[in-house]
Amino acid sequence: MGIVKISDLMHENLRIASTALSRSINAQAEHWMKIGMLAELYPNLSHHELTRLLMRVERGGGADLAQLLDQTTFTPQGIAQ
């Protein structure tokens, strides 16, 4: 675990979003970082598709996100099921 310094404005945005989405401030920050990282790694996927992938990981199956992404087929139309 480490310390990440962020601006006061970003902290306020985190506080508002975390309250609205019933998450802790740390959980909201981690969520935004995870989505941002995935969006940079997979720019062809929409926010909706990234969220669906994260939900599939949470559902179980023993796969972590990296394994799931490796096993998923991406098409210009989105994720092939």
Secondary structure, 3 states (H helix, E strand, C coil): CCCCCCCHHHHHHHHHHHHHCCCCHHHHHHHHHHHHHHHHHCCCCCHHHHHHHHHHHHHCCCCCHHHHHHHCEEECCEEEC
